[in-house]
Amino acid sequence: MILPGGERVRIRPVRPTDGAALLELHANMSPESVYQRFFGLNRIAVEKYVLDRLTRPPSVGHQSMTAWADQTLIGVASYEQTEPHIADFAVVVADGWRERGIGTVLGRHLASVAQHHGITTFHADVLGGNVLAERLVRDLGFTSTVHYDGGVGAWDIELDHPTPSTPSLGPAAHP
Ligand SMILES: CC(C)(COP(=O)(O)OP(=O)(O)OC[C@H]1O[C@@H](n2cnc3c(N)ncnc32)[C@H](O)[C@@H]1OP(=O)(O)O)[C@@H](O)C(=O)NCCC(=O)NCCS
């Protein structure tokens, strides 16, 4: 993937050796980003989530996709199956790399893997007012519905057709 500014971003599944990079990505998140992603500010719980869940080997019910700029991890998207054919979906992109299509591309790669494993619905809880996350859900290109409860949007994203191809990255991406 080439960003409009010319930077190359590599997308690949998480590896067990990515633990340190994942910890760094999460440690560098702003308090607002941590709150948007985890609905709380407990950095120790975040560290535990990274080490216990994100880095474990992929399976049908759990996958994580990472985005890299050179050797720096700049984003991760993951799903965790909660019911037959349904999985919780979450994504984070490093604060300095947003609004360049990385979250959408990560989400689409993950959706494609999930479809392959028989997942038909991604569920995502998004804080009301988290505009970038709401746009990302829309940009994935699937039918989605949302129900708001207590300031949180509960999104269901139906993976009901082949994953759309990577969005256009603008003229600079096609010199
Ligand atoms: C939500 C989050 C993952 C979005 O990541 P992102 O990489 O900024 O998302 P994208 O760039 O793919 O899309 C968001 C917006 O960026 C812009 N964008 C997308 N592709 C672009 C491109 N090629 N060039 C310029 N702008 C682009 C657009 O404004 C897009 O919205 P729109 O096109 O629908 O108007 C990121 O903001 C984040 O990590 N937030 C904190 C954690 C969080 O809230 N997670 C979600 C809850 S699980």
The ligand as an ORCA input file, in Angstrom:
! r2SCAN-3c Opt
* xyz 0 1
  C     -10.658      4.770     14.220
  C      -9.278      4.690     13.605
  C      -8.769      3.243     13.688
  C      -9.357      5.141     12.144
  O      -8.116      4.893     11.515
  P      -7.686      5.728     10.212
  O      -6.483      5.055      9.667
  O      -7.590      7.159     10.558
  O      -8.946      5.492      9.261
  P      -9.037      5.783      7.695
  O      -7.943      6.735      7.317
  O      -9.045      4.497      6.984
  O     -10.473      6.431      7.512
  C     -10.889      7.555      8.276
  C     -10.976      8.832      7.411
  O      -9.672      9.115      6.951
  C      -9.747      9.809      5.710
  N      -9.078      9.026      4.656
  C      -9.222      7.714      4.346
  N      -8.434      7.386      3.328
  C      -7.766      8.495      2.986
  C      -6.778      8.779      2.024
  N      -6.321      7.855      1.205
  N      -6.308     10.027      1.968
  C      -6.764     10.970      2.793
  N      -7.689     10.757      3.730
  C      -8.179      9.539      3.828
  C     -11.128     10.034      5.470
  O     -11.507     11.230      6.090
  C     -11.777      8.856      6.156
  O     -13.104      9.124      6.309
  P     -14.069      9.339      5.009
  O     -13.286      9.091      3.751
  O     -15.120      8.303      5.182
  O     -14.575     10.739      5.136
  C      -8.275      5.628     14.337
  O      -8.813      6.912     14.369
  C      -7.952      5.175     15.764
  O      -7.023      4.396     15.968
  N      -8.740      5.678     16.776
  C      -8.530      5.293     18.167
  C      -9.005      3.865     18.427
  C     -10.466      3.704     18.017
  O     -11.274      4.575     18.180
  N     -10.790      2.507     17.492
  C     -12.155      2.228     17.039
  C     -12.948      1.521     18.072
  S     -12.588     -0.205     18.027
*
